[in-house]
Amino acid sequence: MADDPLTDEWYYCLDHKTVEPELGCRDEVRLGPFLSREAAAKALEKVDERNQDWDEDPAWNDEDE
């Protein structure tokens, strides 16, 4: 996708594994919106961080019960 300096929203496409502007692939295969291209590029890292936080959150971890 071309870099569009006028866009306010960026997305990470799971199909193409690339960052794209608002007008890109269908929403079902994208993560976002993000406020910057750089933030969208780190989308999968953010997903991993959040999953780890949820896995370690005692409020959601009922294995001990």
Summary of the structure (lengths in Angstrom):
residues: 65
radius of gyration: 15.1
end to end distance: 49.0
largest distance: 51.6
contacts: 144
relative contact order: 0.17
helix: 34%
strand: 20%
